[in-house]
Every structure is written in structure tokens, then in C-alpha cells.
Amino acid sequence: MPCETEETTAQPEQVKLDLPEGVPPLSSLYIYASGSCNLACRHCWIVPEYLSTEVGSEDGKHVPLECVTKAIREGKTVGLGSAKLTGGEPTLHPQFRELVTLLAEAGLGITIETNGTLVDDDLAAFLKATPQVSFISVSLDGVDAETHDALRGVHGSHERAINGIQSLVKAGFHPQIICTLHKGNVAQLDDMVALAEELGCGSIKFNLVQEMGRGQEFAGQHGLSMTEILALNQHVERELAPQSKVRIFFDIPFAFRPLSRLLKGDMGRCGVLGILGLLSGGELSLCGVGTTIPELIYGHIAQDNLRDVWCESPGLVLLREQIPAQLEGICAECLHRDLCLGSCIANNYHAAGQLNAAYMFCDRAEAAGLFPASRKRST
């Protein structure tokens, strides 16, 4: 479905904001550049089409550049200032460099999430020569090939991810490693931090399996228990983080983070009230969850004006009404409600069918008597 387009110039134009009262600025567009991936990860929450390819391919579904141009033009009227390239695997987009250049010439800050397997010295140098690219994260789920490849579903993906990280470091980046913890790699947590230091990374983030898409079945079989997760968090905060040369982030709700970390500004929250997803097919969605939950798609960039979608979509209007003021369950009682915003609205909707449902992790912790009483409003 073609999008209207106009020529993009190297000098970003100043656009007057057109925001109705009560509508927050659109801070970032999450561009799911490719609906395909060259890996077949067992825990993936959006389940992209698998493409067995070593380079960017015309095969598969990729967001057209003219749709991105239109999204930028209309998004700037509501404050758009940055974009995140993700996927699928964004580097599979056959015009990936043109996409990066398009965003840069529009004056947007750029972050990239990649599995690293298609990153080489040349691509890394190109990205470094684009000053708007401020942050790159690479998925790596084990210190050895056996562990990583078993989760990622493709032989050789560990070696290629390591090579990609090394190319980024050689170019001058200090990328973040993102590691999804599960029963098969949790014993390597300390070694993953050491590997991040050895490779020259700037940080490492440990995620938990999202119980959506393939991740729903995987979490049931290989996910960590609540007590295991809380113990790991304590280990990171008390033993690893104080002595590590890289910053360590553990993806756990605010109520379980030490106050010392929060006071330092290590927030790491989802900015759900300021983001919009542009899916590979042109759909406008609450992050990327529209790929698996169609009712969280709010429009299509080829047919709709992004400004109108952002300001008037009933789904986004409801989101702003309910988050954070009408969060339910333990989230309503939590002292961090207005900061945490329910942690992951996509996850909450997937689990309970409503945007303001309590976050599953905190709900389970409360049921098990593990939610810290000191972080409740009623105590």
C-alpha cells in the first residue's frame, strides 16, 4: 500500500507543534523495520517471518521508506524527536542504510536494536559516521555458542553476534548486550558480565522472558521462578554491579529495585505514553504488540494522518485516561505507580485483555507474599 512522499532534505525543518490540550508529545517512533528475521528465537514475543539469509534481502516484509518519510513529516507536528530501529531484524531491510540516512537527515536521534549477525566493519563504520546514531544494543544470550544458538535457533549465530559486537567496538561504539535469562543460561550470568567487559561494551541488560508469542510457551517450560528472579536481582545489586566495569541493568519492576539505583536516575522504564510503533506493514500500533494483538493497531500510515492517530485514536485516548491513574490491582497500591506506569502495558493487555491491568510479575509477587510492603501506598 503506497504512501504519499515528498523529497527529504539534509536540513531538518522546524515544525510548529499541533498538540491538543492533554495530549503528550510523541517522543519516539519505534520502527519495526523488517517483519522478518534471520534467526528463529524460541522466546520471541512478536514472531517475525524467518528468512534464511546472510544479507539484507528483498524477500519478506519491510517498511517502505516513503511510509517512514510520511510518518516523520506528520510525527514532527506532535513533537517527534527520535526513532528506534528494531524488528524482526532491522538490518535485513534491503534499504537499511537509506533508512538510517533518512532518519538522520530529518534530525531524529536514532537507537538500534539488532541481533548483530549482519553487522560487519563496513556497516559499523557507516553507523558511527552518522552522529544521530547514539545507542546500539545487541542480543547475546550465552557466553558460548551452544547456549546462545540453542535459544536463537540458528547454528553460528553466536559467533556472528560476537563479530558484530567487535565491529561496533572497533568503530567506536560501546554497545549494550541484551541477554534474556532462562533456565538454560542463568548459570552464566556472572560470565556474561565478564564477557561484556572483555568485548568493550558499555552496559549489559538482563531481560526476563516475555510471555507473548513464542515466549509464552518458552516461559512455561524454561522461565525462572519468582524466588529465582528476586535472588538474581539481589546478586546483581549487591555483588556484581558494585565491582563491574560495565553498567548492569536487571529488568525488574521499580518496586524491587534498590532506592540507591532509583536515586541515581537508573530508571529504564517504558515510555509508553510517548511512543508509537510503526510496523513493517505500515500499521501504527502500541509498540510492536500489534503484530500479535490486532486490536492494539490504531491506524495505517498509508491511509491515516499520524498526527490524527496520535491525538484522536480511541485506543490512545483510553491509554492516557487509564495510565497511570486507573491502574488496577497491586499497581494501584504501589508507590512507584506514576513512575513505573504499569511496567509493560503490552504484556498486561496480553495477559488480561485490558490496558490498566496489573503487571503480571508484580501480581504474582503479591499473591506469593513477595511484594515489598514498604513500596505500598497503604503502609
Secondary structure, 3 states (H helix, E strand, C coil): CCCCCCCCCCCCCCCCCCCCCCCCCCCEEEEECECEECCCCCCCCCCCEECCCCCCCCCCCECCHHHHHHHHHHHHHHCCCEEEEECCCHHHCCCHHHHHHHHHHCCCEEEEEECCCCCCHHHHHHHHCCCCEEEEEEECCCCCHHHHHHHHCCCCHHHHHHHHHHHHHHHCCCCEEEEEECCCCHHHHHHHHHHHHHHCCCEEEEEECCCCCHHHHHHHHHCCCHHHHHHHHHHHHHHHHHHCCCEEEECCCHHHCCHHHHHCCCCCCCCHHHEEEECCCCEEECCCHHHCCHHHEEEECCCCCHHHHHHHCHHHHHHHHHCCCCCCCHHHHECCHHHHCCCCHHHHHHHHCCCCCCCHHHHHHHHCCCCCHHHECCC
